[in-house]
Amino acid sequence: MSTGPGLGRPDRADESPDEQPSGLGGSGADEGAQAPSAGGTQGVPGPGTTPSGHAMWSNTTSGTAENVGYVPTNAGAHPPGPRKGPNQGESELVREALKDAKVSRETAVNALKAMSGRREREWPRPDRCRVITIANQKGGVGKTTSSVNLAASLAMHGAQVLVVDLDPQGNASTALGVEHHAEVPSIYDVLIEDMALADIVVKAPEIPNLYCAPATLNLAGAEIELVSKVARESRLRRALDAYETEKFDYVLIDCPPSLGLLTVNALVGGDELLIPIQCEYYALEGLGQLIRTVDLVKAHLNQKLKVSTILLTMYDARTRLAAQVAEDVRNHFGNVVLNTVIPRSVRVSEAPSYGQSVMTYDPGSSGALAYSEAASEMAHGGAVQ
């Protein structure tokens, strides 16, 4: 392509187009799709190019760049904004990450149709209410995200679901679009003031069949206030026993990132334990401590508690570490590990800022499809043999 006057470098307008370095509007505008640098010597960025590692984002297969539709300013790049087309929510890396998981590999268009069809069919409902505690003292492994999106997916397929937000940050309440400011009756009042659970449970506005027991910042002081309470470890269990939990199919308890009294209350209150594990080494370090705590709770406070489900989250196929962690977890825990893995997904992170789960925010995204399949496994009795 030849560069006309005024499209190259103004200070070198007397030179032929071939002698001018390609910048914005230069020859690199068409060649950027084939070469990582937009001008200058090969491998050395020319004027107007993006820093190293970003020049090829306009053509990357990264799930992050593809899903968000964000492309840094570059010659020949598309304008920012959601990208349309069959690759929305689907990329080579996502397909690689999920090749061994029970997640649809169809394009987003077909996936949306499939989800719409599946949504019309109800999943099997349990014979009795399943009270599932979602815990891991490691922060940032996807406890709240998993609680909200699994609950939303189950509710969208006909189940009656209650989410108990036991985290003082109240992130699950935020994601479900439920008010949780200081004046709102919350799980704090249940644990400390002996308020009935029925007085604080509210309906989630976005999804039918989904309810929430919200958390407020008052819960931050509950750890200290519980110390002097009678039967401090079993106050949540007593509240659940006094509540009509049988009208629900699932009660999911979202825990704080600690092994304090709030988490112990959740372990005593639940019959099953779901452990989300981020596919990184740090997430494995504290897992032994969590299992020891579970054993102590089983021995002294709740004999019915069992580790029923392990969910691998934030799987990044670009790293060998993720595959190694997933393999180690499967080898150690066996069939309680769900076949479905949850990939890293920007849509999952964006959804709470709109007061939604990813199931309603972007049902065709890789994260929504993965959580739907994980919830399906849970509804059909756990990991597929």
GIKAPE-V533643 format. One record per backbone hydrogen bond with DSSP energy under -0.5 kcal/mol. NH is the residue of the N-H (numbers start at 1). CO is the residue of the C=O. If there is no record, write none. Layout:
nh->NH co->CO
nh->NH co->CO
//
This chain:
nh->4 co->2
nh->7 co->4
nh->10 co->8
nh->12 co->9
nh->13 co->10
nh->15 co->12
nh->19 co->16
nh->20 co->16
nh->20 co->17
nh->26 co->23
nh->29 co->26
nh->30 co->27
nh->31 co->27
nh->32 co->28
nh->33 co->30
nh->34 co->31
nh->35 co->31
nh->44 co->41
nh->45 co->43
nh->49 co->46
nh->54 co->51
nh->55 co->51
nh->57 co->54
nh->59 co->56
nh->60 co->57
nh->66 co->62
nh->67 co->63
nh->68 co->64
nh->69 co->65
nh->77 co->74
nh->81 co->69
nh->88 co->85
nh->90 co->87
nh->93 co->61
nh->95 co->91
nh->96 co->92
nh->97 co->93
nh->98 co->94
nh->99 co->96
nh->101 co->98
nh->103 co->101
nh->108 co->86
nh->111 co->107
nh->112 co->108
nh->113 co->109
nh->114 co->110
nh->115 co->111
nh->116 co->112
nh->117 co->113
nh->118 co->114
nh->119 co->115
nh->120 co->116
nh->120 co->117
nh->121 co->118
nh->123 co->157
nh->130 co->249
nh->131 co->129
nh->132 co->130
nh->132 co->251
nh->133 co->131
nh->133 co->272
nh->134 co->253
nh->135 co->133
nh->135 co->274
nh->141 co->138
nh->146 co->142
nh->147 co->143
nh->148 co->144
nh->149 co->145
nh->150 co->146
nh->151 co->147
nh->152 co->148
nh->153 co->149
nh->154 co->150
nh->155 co->151
nh->156 co->152
nh->157 co->153
nh->157 co->154
nh->158 co->155
nh->159 co->154
nh->161 co->159
nh->161 co->209
nh->162 co->250
nh->163 co->211
nh->164 co->162
nh->164 co->252
nh->165 co->163
nh->165 co->213
nh->166 co->164
nh->166 co->254
nh->168 co->166
nh->170 co->167
nh->174 co->170
nh->175 co->171
nh->176 co->172
nh->177 co->174
nh->178 co->173
nh->184 co->181
nh->187 co->214
nh->189 co->186
nh->190 co->186
nh->191 co->187
nh->192 co->188
nh->193 co->188
nh->193 co->189
nh->195 co->189
nh->199 co->196
nh->200 co->197
nh->201 co->197
nh->202 co->212
nh->204 co->210
nh->205 co->176
nh->210 co->207
nh->211 co->161
nh->212 co->202
nh->213 co->163
nh->214 co->200
nh->214 co->212
nh->219 co->216
nh->220 co->217
nh->221 co->218
nh->222 co->219
nh->223 co->219
nh->225 co->221
nh->226 co->222
nh->227 co->223
nh->227 co->224
nh->228 co->225
nh->229 co->226
nh->232 co->229
nh->234 co->231
nh->235 co->232
nh->238 co->234
nh->239 co->235
nh->240 co->236
nh->241 co->237
nh->242 co->238
nh->243 co->239
nh->243 co->240
nh->245 co->240
nh->245 co->243
nh->247 co->244
nh->248 co->245
nh->249 co->160
nh->250 co->160
nh->251 co->130
nh->252 co->162
nh->253 co->132
nh->253 co->251
nh->254 co->164
nh->254 co->252
nh->255 co->134
nh->255 co->253
nh->258 co->256
nh->264 co->260
nh->265 co->261
nh->266 co->262
nh->267 co->263
nh->268 co->264
nh->269 co->265
nh->270 co->266
nh->271 co->131
nh->272 co->131
nh->273 co->306
nh->274 co->133
nh->275 co->273
nh->275 co->309
nh->276 co->274
nh->277 co->311
nh->278 co->276
nh->279 co->313
nh->280 co->278
nh->283 co->280
nh->284 co->280
nh->284 co->281
nh->285 co->281
nh->286 co->282
nh->287 co->284
nh->288 co->284
nh->290 co->286
nh->291 co->287
nh->292 co->288
nh->293 co->289
nh->294 co->290
nh->295 co->291
nh->296 co->292
nh->297 co->293
nh->298 co->294
nh->299 co->295
nh->300 co->296
nh->301 co->297
nh->302 co->297
nh->305 co->302
nh->306 co->271
nh->308 co->273
nh->308 co->306
nh->309 co->273
nh->310 co->336
nh->311 co->275
nh->312 co->310
nh->312 co->340
nh->313 co->277
nh->313 co->311
nh->315 co->342
nh->317 co->315
nh->319 co->316
nh->323 co->319
nh->324 co->320
nh->325 co->321
nh->326 co->322
nh->327 co->323
nh->328 co->324
nh->329 co->325
nh->330 co->326
nh->331 co->327
nh->332 co->328
nh->333 co->329
nh->334 co->330
nh->336 co->333
nh->337 co->334
nh->338 co->310
nh->338 co->336
nh->342 co->312
nh->343 co->341
nh->344 co->315
nh->349 co->345
nh->350 co->346
nh->351 co->347
nh->352 co->348
nh->353 co->350
nh->354 co->351
nh->355 co->352
nh->356 co->351
nh->360 co->357
nh->361 co->357
nh->362 co->358
nh->365 co->362
nh->369 co->365
nh->370 co->366
nh->371 co->367
nh->372 co->368
nh->373 co->369
nh->374 co->370
nh->375 co->371
nh->376 co->372
nh->377 co->373
nh->378 co->374
nh->379 co->375
nh->380 co->376
nh->381 co->378
nh->382 co->377
//
